[in-house]
Amino acid sequence: MNASSSRRAACANALRALTLGLLAASLATLGPGIASAAIFTVADGDVAGLIAAIHQANATAGGHTIDLAPAGNYTLSSVDNGNLGLPVVTGQITLNGHGSTIQRSGAPATPEFRIFHIEYGQLTLNQVHIRGGKGGYGAGVGNFRGHLTVSRSTISHNDGQGLASNPLGEGAGVFNLCGTVLVVNSTISHNRSYGGYGGGGILNFSSFCTATTTVVSSTIFENRADGPAGFAGRGDGIADAFSAAGSVVLKNSIVASPTQGLGNSCYAAALASAGHNIVGDASCTSAGSGDLSGKDPLLGLLANNGGATPTHAPLAGSPALDAVPVADCTDATGAPLTADQRGVTRPKGPACDIGSVELIRTPRDLTASIIDQVNALIGAGTLTTGQGAGLIAKLEAVIAKLNRGPNGPACNQLKAFRNQVQAFMNSAALTQAQGQALIATAAVVESQLGC
């Protein structure tokens, strides 16, 4: 760096310190016990600015916001304190990532450290990607007696192979000790823990305390719980230790590790289902309405599927598709959840998809899915081959007419299909529920076509 560049960098650092100092001083004039929200904007790549913002937010009462640069990159290459990459969160902070990534550097000389550590504080991660942390007990995020909310974010590729002084590193993605965690519309993927308690993706740990974790409309996929002989595979996705039954709640979520897992998707028996989950095996003891156990969710690779943060999108034929009735497509409080991790409107079909991604399907895709529904009714003996063939012919005509251009003829075929389904319902060939399921999907296609 030349002398001119050095002077510019020194000026920039001085200006940042002055700005944060003036802000802290102005907040202090409000007097003790009076809270005031502050907003800290951190430029792309400005790790020192991010560290300073966390310190200032901790130092002042009230809930504060840290805004990162859109699609920014904040690469941590040194330890801030102890074995942590960033300051301990003791205040109330909402970090808006706007699609930014906070990661530990992959350079060989980079020390091992956890990225985020909460100690009696409150941290909300919104639209941010946390990756590459390395070390014990929450390589990505460690929540110690605090409150953590992960919203529309991704926590991936964090390694719990612990420090030389402490080789154990459970809960590689998120470690929750005696705190509360809410994960909603988020992805926890390709994290690897090491130790006896497990939890490649999440470990909920209650020891002479209470820890609770709630996971809603999220995807916990391809995580791994490694460990010494006899301990590997203890909750590749989620593990719990010492908690009361029901301390971990799953709702409309995916927990599976079909290729990376070493044992059970879940470990310990504190899990409770709020319904409509896909779990890789029976270890999650998931028995809620609409739960699917022992299923491969059939998801794509972690990739940019639109939106601010990387996700795993359902593939064609995934059991996640249209598996959550609209009435149950809600958050932890029961309020409607109308968008997915990427901000895409839910639902895109007649029902919501399980997990963090709502698959966008074309009218042709949806019509093909109705054909699959009709074939299933034929296979079950509900419809005769002739009855089913008549319905399928109309649906195939819809696809053929869409391939030719104008939507009007396709709309006419959809109307004829709905009328035929209604006739089967009137004659009791189909139950009301069976018929309405077919009609509901056809109505979505008609809406997309503007019929």
C-alpha positions in Angstrom: 0.0 0.0 0.0 1.5 3.4 -1.0 1.6 6.5 1.3 -1.5 8.0 -0.3 -3.6 4.8 0.2 -2.4 4.6 3.8 -3.5 8.1 4.5 -7.0 7.5 2.9 -7.4 4.3 4.9 -6.4 6.1 8.1 -8.8 8.9 7.4 -11.6 6.4 6.8 -11.0 4.5 10.0 -10.8 7.8 11.9 -14.1 9.0 10.4 -15.8 5.7 11.3 -14.6 5.8 14.9 -15.7 9.5 15.2 -19.1 8.7 13.8 -19.7 5.8 16.1 -18.3 7.7 19.0 -20.6 10.7 18.4 -23.6 8.3 18.1 -22.7 6.7 21.4 -22.3 10.1 23.1 -25.7 11.3 21.7 -27.4 8.2 23.0 -25.8 8.6 26.4 -27.3 12.1 26.7 -30.7 10.4 26.9 -29.9 9.4 30.4 -29.8 6.0 32.2 -32.6 3.6 31.5 -33.9 5.4 28.4 -33.6 3.2 25.3 -33.2 4.6 21.8 -32.9 2.6 18.6 -29.9 3.2 16.4 -29.1 2.1 12.9 -25.6 1.3 11.9 -24.8 0.9 8.2 -21.7 -1.1 7.4 -20.0 -0.9 4.0 -19.3 -4.0 1.9 -16.3 -5.8 3.3 -15.8 -3.5 6.3 -15.2 -6.1 9.0 -13.8 -3.5 11.4 -16.9 -1.4 10.9 -19.1 -4.5 11.7 -17.1 -5.2 14.9 -17.4 -1.5 15.9 -21.2 -1.5 15.2 -21.7 -4.6 17.4 -19.7 -3.0 20.2 -21.7 0.2 20.1 -25.1 -1.7 19.9 -24.0 -3.6 23.0 -23.1 -0.5 24.9 -26.4 1.3 24.6 -29.8 0.2 25.9 -32.6 -0.5 23.3 -32.9 -2.5 20.2 -30.5 -1.6 17.4 -30.2 -2.4 13.7 -27.1 -3.2 11.7 -27.5 -3.0 8.0 -25.0 -4.7 5.8 -24.4 -3.9 2.1 -26.7 -5.7 -0.4 -25.0 -9.0 -1.4 -21.9 -7.9 0.5 -19.0 -10.1 1.7 -17.5 -9.8 5.2 -14.6 -12.2 5.5 -13.2 -12.7 9.0 -9.5 -13.5 9.0 -8.5 -13.0 12.7 -9.9 -13.5 16.2 -11.8 -10.6 17.7 -11.6 -12.1 21.3 -11.0 -15.5 22.7 -12.1 -18.0 20.1 -14.7 -15.7 18.5 -14.6 -14.0 15.2 -17.0 -11.2 16.2 -17.8 -9.4 19.6 -20.1 -11.2 22.0 -23.7 -10.1 21.5 -25.0 -8.8 24.8 -27.4 -6.2 23.6 -30.5 -6.3 21.3 -29.4 -6.4 17.7 -31.2 -7.0 14.4 -28.7 -7.7 11.6 -30.1 -7.2 8.2 -27.8 -8.9 5.8 -29.6 -8.0 2.5 -28.1 -11.1 1.0 -24.6 -10.6 2.5 -22.3 -13.4 3.6 -20.3 -13.3 6.9 -17.7 -16.0 6.8 -14.4 -17.1 8.2 -11.6 -16.9 5.7 -10.5 -20.1 4.1 -6.8 -19.1 4.1 -4.6 -21.8 5.7 -3.2 -19.5 8.4 -6.7 -18.4 9.6 -7.2 -19.2 13.3 -10.2 -21.3 14.3 -13.2 -19.3 15.7 -17.0 -19.3 16.1 -18.6 -16.5 14.0 -21.4 -15.3 16.3 -21.7 -15.7 20.1 -24.7 -14.5 22.1 -24.4 -14.1 25.9 -27.7 -13.1 27.5 -28.3 -10.9 24.5 -30.8 -10.9 21.6 -29.8 -11.4 18.0 -32.0 -11.5 14.9 -30.3 -12.7 11.7 -32.3 -11.6 8.7 -31.3 -12.4 5.1 -27.7 -13.3 5.9 -25.5 -16.2 5.1 -23.3 -17.4 7.9 -20.6 -19.9 6.8 -17.2 -21.4 7.4 -17.0 -21.0 11.2 -14.7 -23.6 12.9 -14.5 -24.6 16.5 -16.4 -26.0 19.4 -20.0 -25.5 20.4 -21.7 -23.5 17.7 -19.1 -22.9 15.0 -21.7 -20.8 13.1 -23.8 -19.4 16.0 -23.5 -20.1 19.7 -26.4 -18.9 21.8 -25.6 -18.9 25.5 -28.6 -18.0 27.6 -29.8 -15.5 25.0 -32.4 -15.2 22.3 -31.6 -16.0 18.7 -34.0 -15.6 15.7 -32.9 -16.8 12.3 -35.1 -15.5 9.5 -34.8 -16.0 5.7 -31.1 -16.8 6.3 -28.7 -19.7 5.6 -26.2 -21.2 8.0 -23.9 -23.5 6.1 -20.5 -25.3 6.0 -19.6 -24.6 9.7 -17.2 -27.2 11.1 -17.5 -28.3 14.8 -14.2 -30.1 14.8 -13.1 -28.3 17.9 -10.0 -26.4 19.0 -6.9 -28.3 20.0 -7.6 -27.3 23.6 -11.2 -28.7 23.3 -11.7 -31.1 20.4 -15.5 -31.3 21.0 -17.7 -29.2 18.8 -21.4 -30.1 18.9 -24.2 -28.1 17.3 -22.0 -27.0 14.5 -24.6 -24.8 12.8 -26.4 -23.5 15.9 -25.6 -24.4 19.5 -28.3 -23.4 22.0 -27.4 -23.5 25.6 -30.1 -22.5 28.1 -31.6 -20.0 25.6 -34.4 -19.7 23.0 -34.0 -20.2 19.3 -36.5 -19.5 16.5 -35.6 -20.6 13.0 -38.2 -19.6 10.3 -38.0 -19.7 6.5 -34.3 -20.6 6.7 -31.7 -23.2 5.6 -29.2 -25.0 7.8 -27.0 -27.1 5.6 -23.7 -28.9 5.3 -22.6 -28.3 8.9 -20.5 -30.9 10.7 -20.4 -31.4 14.5 -17.9 -33.5 16.4 -18.6 -35.0 19.8 -20.9 -37.1 22.0 -24.0 -34.9 22.0 -24.2 -34.5 18.3 -26.4 -32.0 16.4 -24.7 -31.3 13.0 -27.3 -28.7 12.2 -28.6 -27.7 15.7 -28.0 -28.8 19.3 -30.5 -27.8 22.0 -28.8 -28.1 25.4 -30.5 -27.8 28.7 -28.2 -28.4 31.7 -29.7 -27.1 35.0 -31.7 -24.7 32.8 -34.2 -24.6 30.0 -33.4 -24.4 26.3 -36.0 -24.3 23.6 -35.7 -24.4 19.8 -38.6 -23.9 17.3 -38.1 -24.6 13.6 -40.8 -23.4 11.2 -40.9 -23.8 7.4 -37.2 -24.4 7.2 -34.8 -26.9 5.6 -32.2 -28.6 7.8 -30.5 -30.7 5.2 -27.3 -32.7 4.6 -25.7 -31.9 8.0 -23.5 -34.4 9.7 -22.8 -35.4 13.3 -19.4 -36.9 13.5 -17.6 -38.0 16.7 -15.4 -40.5 18.4 -16.1 -44.2 17.9 -19.6 -45.0 19.0 -20.8 -41.4 19.0 -21.1 -40.6 15.3 -24.5 -40.0 13.8 -26.1 -38.6 16.9 -28.5 -36.2 15.3 -27.1 -35.4 11.9 -29.8 -32.7 11.7 -30.9 -31.9 15.2 -29.9 -33.2 18.7 -31.0 -32.4 22.2 -29.5 -32.9 25.6 -31.2 -33.0 29.0 -34.3 -31.1 27.9 -37.9 -31.7 28.8 -40.1 -33.3 26.2 -41.3 -30.9 23.6 -38.4 -28.5 24.0 -37.7 -28.7 20.3 -40.7 -28.1 18.0 -40.7 -28.8 14.3 -43.4 -27.3 12.0 -43.7 -27.6 8.2 -39.9 -28.3 8.0 -37.4 -30.8 6.5 -34.8 -32.6 8.6 -32.8 -35.1 6.6 -29.2 -35.9 5.5 -29.6 -38.5 2.8 -26.0 -38.5 1.6 -24.0 -36.7 4.3 -25.5 -38.2 7.4 -23.7 -40.8 9.6 -26.7 -42.0 11.6 -29.9 -40.6 12.8 -31.6 -37.4 11.6 -32.4 -36.6 15.2 -31.1 -37.6 18.6 -32.8 -37.6 22.0 -36.5 -37.5 22.6 -37.4 -33.9 23.4 -38.8 -33.2 19.9 -42.4 -32.4 19.3 -44.2 -32.0 15.9 -46.6 -29.2 15.0 -47.3 -31.1 11.8 -46.3 -31.4 8.1 -42.6 -32.3 8.5 -40.4 -34.5 6.4 -37.9 -36.4 8.5 -35.2 -38.7 7.2 -36.0 -41.5 9.6 -38.0 -42.5 12.7 -35.4 -40.9 15.1 -37.2 -37.6 15.1 -40.2 -39.3 16.8 -42.3 -37.0 14.6 -46.0 -38.0 14.7 -47.9 -34.8 13.9 -50.6 -34.4 11.3 -49.2 -34.8 7.8 -45.7 -35.8 8.9 -43.7 -38.0 6.6 -41.0 -40.2 8.2 -38.2 -42.1 6.5 -38.5 -40.0 3.3 -35.9 -38.5 1.0 -37.2 -35.0 0.5 -35.6 -34.9 -3.0 -34.0 -31.5 -2.9 -31.5 -29.9 -5.2 -28.0 -28.7 -4.3 -27.4 -25.6 -2.1 -27.6 -22.9 -4.8 -28.8 -19.5 -5.8 -32.5 -20.3 -6.5 -33.5 -16.6 -6.4 -33.8 -14.4 -3.3 -31.0 -13.1 -1.1 -29.5 -16.3 0.3 -28.7 -19.8 -1.1 -31.4 -22.5 -0.7 -32.2 -26.2 -1.5 -35.1 -26.2 -4.0 -37.5 -29.2 -4.1 -37.0 -31.4 -7.2 -39.9 -32.7 -9.4 -41.6 -35.5 -7.4 -40.5 -34.2 -4.0 -42.9 -35.2 -1.2 -42.5 -31.6 0.0 -44.7 -30.2 -2.8 -48.2 -29.0 -1.9 -48.0 -31.0 1.4 -49.1 -28.2 3.8 -52.8 -27.2 3.7 -53.1 -23.4 3.3 -54.8 -23.2 6.8 -51.7 -24.7 8.3 -49.2 -22.6 6.4 -48.5 -20.4 9.4 -45.7 -19.3 11.6 -45.0 -20.2 15.2 -47.8 -17.9 16.5 -50.4 -19.2 14.0 -50.2 -16.1 11.7 -50.3 -16.8 7.9 -46.8 -17.3 6.5 -47.3 -15.8 3.0 -43.7 -16.0 1.6 -40.7 -18.3 1.6 -37.1 -17.8 2.3 -36.6 -16.0 -1.0 -39.6 -13.8 -0.6 -41.6 -15.8 -3.1 -45.4 -15.8 -2.3 -46.8 -18.9 -0.6 -48.6 -21.0 -1.9 -47.8 -21.5 -5.6 -50.0 -24.5 -5.9 -53.2 -25.5 -4.1 -51.1 -25.9 -0.8 -47.8 -24.8 0.6 -44.6 -26.7 0.2 -42.7 -28.1 3.2 -39.4 -26.4 3.9 -37.9 -23.0 3.2 -38.6 -22.9 -0.6 -41.9 -22.7 -2.3 -41.4 -24.1 -5.8 -42.5 -21.9 -8.7 -44.3 -24.1 -11.2 -45.7 -23.3 -14.6 -49.3 -24.1 -15.7 -47.8 -27.1 -17.6 -46.1 -28.4 -14.4 -49.3 -28.0 -12.4 -51.4 -29.7 -15.0 -48.9 -32.6 -15.1 -49.3 -32.9 -11.3 -53.1 -33.2 -11.7 -52.5 -36.1 -14.1 -50.3 -37.7 -11.4 -53.2 -37.3 -8.9 -55.7 -38.9 -11.4 -53.3 -41.8 -12.0 -53.0 -42.3 -8.2 -56.8 -42.5 -8.0 -56.9 -45.1 -10.7 -54.1 -47.1 -9.0 -56.1 -47.0 -5.8 -59.2 -48.4 -7.5 -61.2 -45.2 -6.7 -61.7 -44.4 -10.4 -62.0 -47.0 -13.2 -59.5 -46.9 -16.0 -62.2 -45.5 -18.3 -63.2 -42.7 -15.9 -59.5 -41.8 -15.3 -58.7 -41.9 -19.0 -61.5 -39.3 -19.7 -60.0 -36.9 -17.2 -56.4 -37.4 -18.3 -57.4 -36.8 -22.0 -58.8 -33.4 -21.0 -55.6 -32.5 -19.1 -53.3 -33.7 -21.9 -55.4 -31.5 -24.2 -54.7 -28.5 -21.8 -50.9 -29.1 -22.2 -51.1 -29.6 -25.9 -53.1 -26.3 -26.4 -50.7 -24.4 -24.2 -47.9 -25.5 -26.4 -49.7 -24.0 -29.4 -50.0 -20.5 -27.9 -53.4 -18.9 -26.9 -54.7 -19.7 -23.5 -58.5 -19.7 -24.4 -58.7 -23.3 -25.7 -56.7 -24.5 -22.6 -59.2 -22.7 -20.4 -62.1 -24.5 -22.1 -60.4 -27.9 -21.5 -59.9 -27.0 -17.8 -63.5 -26.1 -17.4 -64.5 -29.4 -19.0 -62.2 -31.2 -16.6 -63.8 -29.5 -13.6 -67.3 -30.3 -14.8 -66.4 -33.9 -15.2 -64.8 -34.1 -11.7 -68.0 -32.5 -10.3 -70.1 -35.1 -12.1 -68.0 -37.9 -10.4 -68.5 -36.2 -7.0 -72.3 -36.0 -7.6 -72.3 -39.7 -8.5 -70.1 -40.6 -5.5 -67.4 -42.0 -7.7 -65.2 -39.4 -5.9 -65.6 -38.1 -2.4 -65.9 -34.4 -1.9 -62.3 -34.2 -0.5 -60.9 -36.2 -3.5 -62.8 -34.1 -6.1 -62.0 -30.8 -4.4 -58.3 -31.6 -4.4 -58.4 -32.0 -8.2 -60.5 -28.9 -8.7 -58.3 -26.8 -6.4 -55.2 -27.4 -8.5 -57.1 -26.8 -11.7 -58.3 -23.5 -10.3 -54.7 -22.5 -9.7 -53.8 -23.2 -13.3 -56.8 -21.2 -14.5 -55.7 -18.3 -12.3 -52.2 -18.4 -13.8 -53.7 -18.4 -17.3 -56.2 -15.7 -16.6 -59.2 -17.9 -17.5 
